[in-house]
Amino acid sequence: MKKITIAIAIFTVMAMVSGSAFAATTLTVGETGKTYAAAPGATVDVPIVASSLAGIAGFAFTLTHGSLEVTGVTSTAISTFSLLGYDSTDGLGTDGKVDTFASPLVYNNVTAGETKIAAAVPAALTGTASATLCTVTFKVPATALETDTFPVKIIPTNLKNEAAGYAATGEDIPVIITNDATYTTLLSAADLKTAAPAGTVGVDSGMKGDANGDGKITTADALLVVQVALKKAGKTEADLQGDCDVNVAGGDAKITTADALTIVRYALKKITTWP
């Protein structure tokens, strides 16, 4: 069996014989009907959803995500080897890592705008319902505008590692496999290309009244709004992270000290809902 190579690391999918047959699996970026957005400089979690987890023993794909930064990849479907009963005789060191990985889920973003993700487990996953395979945390550029959108697409991982058995010119590897005697493919590179699963991450101006974008409403937000309203300290509306036009329902299309007063009242719990 070929090895899945991630950057300089080689990740070998482990074999467990199974006589079960599984239906083809599909992937989507995000859950159907949900939108994903974050304020400039903030992060948002986007799930990679499988139509079924049944039979999945390994997966490898590449995400293209433009100027979004990937800050982490996690999975509850793929647990750590230590939780699966492995010990040092199985390659698990005293540091709790397997072959230098803290988990059998690994990723890298060596190429700008692309992140390779791969995982393997010794026993195939179960569950026929649609479920999250892994969750990717994206950071929106600090300079992003609210009108910006960032496409995220799943494409096959292409490897050129001859030592691991791949063609020097590059070879698309299977996206999802099971762990029967022949490592049956549940989602091929060709089928992934045809489906072309994609999604977008948008830009959210932030929490209402959260002028400084720290995720909470305090008098510091009101002070920033006052500075903007009175044109003090060089502050302009571009410095406001959240929706601060809050003095009347629906806003009045301007930032004034009345907005700052409303934010103070909200911060001090004099009011519990916005006008």
Order of alpha helices (4+ residues) and beta strands (2+ residues): beta-beta-beta-beta-beta-beta-beta-beta-beta-beta-beta-beta-beta-beta-beta-alpha-beta-alpha-alpha
